[in-house]
């Protein structure tokens, strides 16, 4: 079953002093374009995390983020007391009569007046976060599978439409051949020349062989069936489906150039329209 590259997964974890939220968003892309945002305390785990995400999500423009929300009244930001006192002393040297309360307000706005204590990573905490990451990955994969199921239904419907139109063009072949023969005979009558039946049949056979669409019909039918088979593969197959649609396009274009029949050309245009819609959606397939 095919999967879509588009998806969203989210999972949360409530710890004693913080809430961890993991979000993964994915859009279509030719390859893997992975963006990772996480708190500095967990940065040492980023390379291993990237490797896991790359193996699990395979393709797409992926935006991965870990958000940490403090759920207690504690904060890692502290007043840098020695620095603040030094600022106040310098200000008093400049203006001894100043009110210290006002000087305090000024000092805490100065550079380095506040300092943030670096939080060290807790390995046990990271193991819990890894579980949340796994849940988020499972959620986005479920999303991708559901989207892929919708895409598969659309593909099958459009493939069936192309198959029907292709068979309709083949059904018109007898009428087209008859029209060609009538046009040639009419042209000969206008010239008022004696008709060599053998020569006429040879020229007619040559003309019909030149505009015969049997080979294109057979190849297009094979491509359509191969597309359906590829949809059922278990492996990621978006690129393969893209290659098959290119081959389908070549056969449809050749049928159009050979048709030389208004009704057939109309059907060819409709087949091209269906194929373009398939191509647009194939870009979203993993």
FIVEXMI-678544 format. One record per residue (C-alpha): residue number from 1; x, y, z. Coordinates in nm, 4 decimals, padded with zeros to 6 digits, always signed. Each point is the difference from the previous one (the first is absolute). Layout:
<recs>
(NUM,(X,Y,Z))
...
</recs>
This chain:
<recs>
(1,(+00.0000,+00.0000,+00.0000))
(2,(+00.1298,+00.3449,-00.0917))
(3,(+00.0634,+00.2742,+00.2546))
(4,(-00.0253,+00.3746,-00.0371))
(5,(+00.2966,+00.2223,+00.0817))
(6,(-00.2415,+00.2479,+00.1594))
(7,(-00.0689,-00.0604,+00.3672))
(8,(-00.0081,+00.1269,+00.3565))
(9,(+00.0833,-00.1735,+00.3261))
(10,(-00.0068,+00.1265,+00.3571))
(11,(+00.0579,-00.1508,+00.3447))
(12,(+00.0424,+00.1443,+00.3509))
(13,(+00.1647,-00.1037,+00.3264))
(14,(-00.0665,+00.1519,+00.3422))
(15,(+00.3008,-00.0140,+00.2335))
(16,(+00.0257,+00.1236,+00.3586))
(17,(+00.1099,+00.3527,-00.0903))
(18,(-00.0550,+00.0278,-00.3756))
(19,(-00.2212,-00.0973,-00.2909))
(20,(+00.1674,-00.1439,-00.3113))
(21,(-00.1753,+00.0342,-00.3359))
(22,(+00.1298,-00.1617,-00.3192))
(23,(-00.1381,+00.1111,-00.3364))
(24,(+00.0860,-00.1343,-00.3468))
(25,(-00.1282,+00.1591,-00.3209))
(26,(+00.0695,-00.1357,-00.3469))
(27,(-00.0554,+00.1315,-00.3533))
(28,(+00.0964,-00.1410,-00.3380))
(29,(+00.3586,+00.0307,-00.1233))
(30,(+00.2258,-00.1719,-00.2539))
(31,(+00.2221,-00.1298,+00.2799))
(32,(+00.0346,+00.0280,+00.3762))
(33,(+00.0139,+00.3555,+00.1337))
(34,(+00.0111,-00.0338,+00.3788))
(35,(-00.0128,+00.2974,+00.2362))
(36,(+00.0467,-00.0671,+00.3738))
(37,(-00.0719,+00.2481,+00.2784))
(38,(+00.0650,-00.0984,+00.3590))
(39,(+00.1142,+00.1582,+00.3301))
(40,(+00.3751,+00.0406,+00.0422))
(41,(-00.0022,-00.2467,+00.2905))
(42,(-00.0760,-00.2835,-00.2447))
(43,(+00.2293,+00.1105,-00.2846))
(44,(+00.2499,-00.2795,+00.0571))
(45,(-00.2713,-00.2469,-00.1025))
(46,(-00.0815,+00.1744,-00.3290))
(47,(+00.2212,-00.2054,-00.2341))
(48,(-00.1407,-00.3316,+00.1195))
(49,(-00.3519,+00.1415,-00.0160))
(50,(+00.0497,+00.1204,-00.3576))
(51,(+00.1183,-00.3444,-00.1055))
(52,(-00.3075,-00.1699,+00.1495))
(53,(-00.2404,+00.2507,-00.1535))
(54,(+00.1665,-00.0351,-00.3404))
(55,(-00.0392,-00.3791,+00.0062))
(56,(-00.3600,+00.0104,+00.1210))
(57,(-00.1422,+00.2873,-00.2082))
(58,(+00.2132,-00.0568,-00.3140))
(59,(-00.1110,+00.2973,-00.2158))
(60,(-00.1656,+00.3386,+00.0278))
(61,(+00.0593,+00.3496,+00.1306))
(62,(-00.0163,-00.0833,+00.3699))
(63,(-00.0167,+00.2502,+00.2841))
(64,(+00.0737,-00.1662,+00.3363))
(65,(-00.0215,+00.1941,+00.3268))
(66,(+00.0224,-00.0692,+00.3748))
(67,(-00.1665,+00.2623,+00.2205))
(68,(+00.0580,+00.0222,+00.3754))
(69,(-00.2505,+00.1834,+00.2191))
(70,(+00.0903,+00.0715,+00.3633))
(71,(-00.2942,-00.1006,+00.2226))
(72,(+00.1457,+00.1177,+00.3343))
(73,(+00.0813,+00.3398,+00.1474))
(74,(+00.3715,-00.0715,-00.0201))
(75,(+00.2076,+00.1600,-00.2716))
(76,(+00.3468,-00.0600,-00.1318))
(77,(+00.0604,+00.3755,-00.0360))
(78,(+00.1699,+00.1649,+00.2973))
(79,(+00.1028,+00.3529,+00.0951))
(80,(+00.3757,+00.0369,-00.0368))
(81,(+00.0431,+00.1637,+00.3415))
(82,(+00.3701,+00.0991,-00.0228))
(83,(-00.0546,+00.1615,-00.3388))
(84,(-00.3089,+00.1934,+00.1185))
(85,(+00.1846,+00.1260,+00.3108))
(86,(+00.2949,+00.1080,-00.2154))
(87,(-00.2359,+00.1965,-00.2272))
(88,(-00.1620,+00.1717,+00.3020))
(89,(+00.3428,+00.0936,+00.1420))
(90,(+00.1053,+00.1522,-00.3321))
(91,(-00.3234,+00.1967,-00.0241))
(92,(+00.0451,+00.1312,+00.3571))
(93,(+00.3476,+00.1173,-00.0931))
(94,(-00.1548,+00.2000,-00.2811))
(95,(-00.2989,+00.1306,+00.1992))
(96,(+00.0437,-00.0525,+00.3783))
(97,(-00.3360,+00.1592,+00.0871))
(98,(-00.2007,-00.2420,-00.2165))
(99,(-00.2683,-00.2181,+00.1530))
(100,(+00.1253,-00.3601,+00.0230))
(101,(-00.3411,-00.1377,-00.0979))
(102,(+00.0179,+00.1881,-00.3279))
(103,(+00.3587,-00.1115,-00.0477))
(104,(-00.1125,-00.3608,+00.0564))
(105,(-00.2594,+00.0325,-00.2766))
(106,(+00.2705,+00.1257,-00.2325))
(107,(+00.2565,-00.2614,+00.0998))
(108,(-00.2213,-00.3029,-00.0668))
(109,(-00.0452,+00.1225,-00.3590))
(110,(+00.3732,+00.0086,-00.0621))
(111,(+00.1815,-00.2740,-00.1995))
(112,(+00.0730,-00.3216,+00.1934))
(113,(-00.2270,+00.1068,+00.2898))
(114,(-00.1919,-00.3245,-00.0476))
(115,(+00.1558,-00.3389,-00.0587))
(116,(-00.1564,-00.3265,-00.1141))
(117,(+00.1377,-00.3093,+00.1583))
(118,(+00.0710,-00.2693,-00.2578))
(119,(-00.2185,-00.3019,+00.0554))
(120,(+00.1820,-00.3304,-00.0189))
(121,(-00.1670,-00.2875,-00.1780))
(122,(-00.1479,-00.2753,+00.2126))
(123,(+00.0426,-00.3366,-00.1762))
(124,(-00.3084,-00.1478,+00.1666))
(125,(-00.2002,+00.3016,-00.1115))
(126,(+00.1275,-00.0400,-00.3572))
(127,(-00.1104,-00.3644,-00.0043))
(128,(-00.3512,+00.1194,+00.0823))
(129,(+00.0221,+00.2630,-00.2730))
(130,(+00.1081,-00.2681,-00.2484))
(131,(-00.3256,-00.1804,+00.0758))
(132,(-00.1959,+00.3185,-00.0785))
(133,(+00.1975,+00.0436,-00.3240))
(134,(-00.0891,-00.3582,-00.0974))
(135,(-00.3685,+00.0772,+00.0649))
(136,(+00.0175,+00.3129,-00.2179))
(137,(+00.1691,-00.1971,-00.2809))
(138,(-00.2711,-00.2687,+00.0218))
(139,(-00.2665,+00.2708,-00.0172))
(140,(+00.1466,+00.1620,-00.3123))
(141,(+00.0418,-00.3389,-00.1653))
(142,(-00.3657,-00.0807,+00.0712))
(143,(-00.0909,+00.3366,-00.1525))
(144,(+00.2099,-00.0789,-00.3072))
(145,(-00.1621,-00.3416,-00.0424))
(146,(-00.3494,+00.1505,+00.0210))
(147,(+00.0913,+00.2658,-00.2570))
(148,(+00.1586,-00.2683,-00.2175))
(149,(-00.3220,-00.2018,+00.0062))
(150,(-00.1922,+00.3016,-00.1323))
(151,(+00.2606,+00.0536,-00.2713))
(152,(-00.0175,-00.3649,-00.1026))
(153,(-00.3773,+00.0193,-00.0525))
(154,(+00.0424,+00.3084,-00.2161))
(155,(+00.2799,-00.1619,-00.2027))
(156,(-00.2048,-00.3132,-00.0681))
(157,(-00.2961,+00.2071,-00.1137))
(158,(+00.2085,+00.2095,-00.2382))
(159,(+00.1831,-00.3054,-00.1352))
(160,(-00.3387,-00.1597,-00.0676))
(161,(-00.1075,+00.3175,-00.1823))
(162,(+00.3101,-00.0089,-00.2214))
(163,(-00.0546,-00.3702,-00.0702))
(164,(-00.3603,+00.0680,-00.1063))
(165,(+00.1025,+00.2871,-00.2288))
(166,(+00.2811,-00.2050,-00.1499))
(167,(-00.2403,-00.2821,-00.0866))
(168,(-00.2396,+00.2545,-00.1492))
(169,(+00.2735,+00.1277,-00.2322))
(170,(+00.0742,-00.3554,-00.1147))
(171,(-00.3699,-00.0551,-00.0663))
(172,(+00.0066,+00.2981,-00.2370))
(173,(+00.2838,-00.1464,-00.2055))
(174,(-00.2274,-00.1749,-00.2518))
(175,(-00.1924,+00.3203,-00.0639))
(176,(+00.3240,+00.1938,-00.0354))
(177,(+00.1394,-00.2497,-00.2559))
(178,(-00.3213,+00.0160,-00.1999))
(179,(+00.0153,+00.3805,-00.0004))
(180,(+00.3613,-00.0093,-00.1198))
(181,(-00.0904,-00.2336,-00.2852))
(182,(-00.2924,+00.2222,-00.1041))
(183,(+00.2161,+00.3143,+00.0037))
(184,(+00.2654,-00.1640,-00.2168))
(185,(-00.2579,-00.1259,-00.2485))
(186,(-00.1613,+00.3445,-00.0167))
(187,(+00.3395,+00.1587,-00.0635))
(188,(+00.0661,-00.2449,-00.2858))
(189,(-00.3446,+00.0675,-00.1519))
(190,(+00.0760,+00.3731,+00.0042))
(191,(+00.3190,-00.0663,-00.1930))
(192,(-00.2006,-00.1971,-00.2608))
(193,(+00.2696,-00.2612,-00.0476))
(194,(-00.0178,-00.3750,-00.0453))
(195,(+00.0304,-00.1780,+00.3349))
(196,(+00.2479,-00.2810,+00.0390))
(197,(-00.1678,-00.2133,+00.2644))
(198,(+00.3209,-00.1721,+00.1070))
(199,(+00.1876,+00.3264,+00.0288))
(200,(-00.2881,+00.1531,+00.1920))
(201,(-00.0064,-00.2869,+00.2485))
(202,(+00.3770,+00.0277,+00.0518))
(203,(-00.0237,+00.3724,+00.0677))
(204,(-00.2947,-00.0548,+00.2327))
(205,(+00.1867,-00.2676,+00.1953))
(206,(+00.3029,+00.2286,+00.0301))
(207,(-00.2184,+00.2856,+00.1201))
(208,(-00.1816,-00.2131,+00.2551))
(209,(+00.3231,-00.1499,+00.1336))
(210,(+00.1378,+00.3513,+00.0448))
(211,(-00.3008,+00.1019,+00.2100))
(212,(-00.0621,-00.3328,+00.1717))
(213,(-00.0355,+00.0399,+00.3789))
(214,(-00.0016,-00.3690,+00.0932))
(215,(+00.3522,+00.0047,+00.1457))
(216,(-00.0713,+00.3166,+00.1998))
(217,(-00.3202,-00.1533,+00.1321))
(218,(+00.1814,-00.3166,+00.1129))
(219,(+00.2822,+00.1931,+00.1668))
(220,(-00.2373,+00.2445,+00.1674))
(221,(-00.2093,-00.2863,+00.1328))
(222,(+00.3153,-00.1632,+00.1400))
(223,(+00.1009,+00.3264,+00.1688))
(224,(-00.3467,+00.0411,+00.1505))
(225,(+00.0076,-00.3537,+00.1415))
(226,(+00.3554,+00.0483,+00.1280))
(227,(-00.1087,+00.3212,+00.1743))
(228,(-00.2765,-00.1917,+00.1782))
(229,(+00.2437,-00.2765,+00.1008))
(230,(+00.2474,+00.2557,+00.1342))
(231,(-00.2716,+00.1580,+00.2142))
(232,(-00.0271,-00.3299,+00.1877))
(233,(+00.3741,-00.0274,+00.0745))
(234,(+00.1008,+00.0182,+00.3656))
(235,(+00.3098,+00.2103,-00.0673))
(236,(+00.0050,+00.3766,-00.0522))
(237,(-00.0710,+00.0434,-00.3699))
(238,(-00.0740,+00.3661,-00.0743))
(239,(+00.2972,+00.0356,-00.2346))
(240,(-00.0897,-00.3183,-00.1895))
(241,(-00.3576,+00.1198,-00.0468))
(242,(+00.1389,+00.3259,-00.1368))
(243,(+00.2103,-00.1869,-00.2574))
(244,(-00.3010,-00.2083,-00.1074))
(245,(-00.2126,+00.3117,-00.0549))
(246,(+00.2727,+00.1381,-00.2267))
(247,(-00.0188,-00.3136,-00.2155))
(248,(-00.3791,+00.0195,-00.0035))
(249,(+00.0253,+00.3580,-00.1205))
(250,(+00.2245,-00.0993,-00.2910))
(251,(-00.2463,-00.2612,-00.1252))
(252,(-00.3000,+00.2335,+00.0331))
(253,(+00.1849,+00.2745,-00.1882))
(254,(+00.0901,-00.2409,-00.2807))
(255,(-00.3613,-00.1154,-00.0227))
(256,(-00.1039,+00.3614,-00.0340))
(257,(+00.2484,+00.0712,-00.2781))
(258,(-00.1112,-00.3118,-00.1906))
(259,(-00.3736,+00.0230,+00.0528))
(260,(-00.0863,+00.2379,-00.2883))
(261,(-00.3615,-00.0221,+00.1167))
(262,(-00.1887,+00.2728,+00.1859))
(263,(-00.1855,-00.2281,+00.2414))
(264,(+00.3148,-00.1962,+00.0804))
(265,(+00.1996,+00.3184,+00.0570))
(266,(-00.2665,+00.1179,+00.2425))
(267,(+00.0383,-00.3224,+00.1987))
(268,(+00.3782,+00.0400,-00.0043))
(269,(-00.0371,+00.3491,+00.1498))
(270,(-00.2210,-00.1447,+00.2736))
(271,(+00.2585,-00.2728,+00.0696))
(272,(+00.2708,+00.2675,+00.0295))
(273,(-00.2169,+00.1895,+00.2488))
(274,(-00.0450,-00.3099,+00.2155))
(275,(+00.3725,-00.0741,-00.0180))
(276,(+00.0939,+00.3532,+00.1085))
(277,(-00.2203,-00.0371,+00.3079))
(278,(+00.1771,-00.3278,+00.0781))
(279,(+00.3408,+00.1651,-00.0401))
(280,(-00.0961,+00.2794,+00.2404))
(281,(-00.0960,-00.2478,+00.2699))
(282,(+00.2965,-00.2336,-00.0617))
(283,(+00.2217,+00.2841,+00.1247))
(284,(-00.1556,-00.0561,+00.3452))
(285,(+00.0707,-00.3744,+00.0069))
(286,(+00.2811,-00.1186,+00.2259))
</recs>
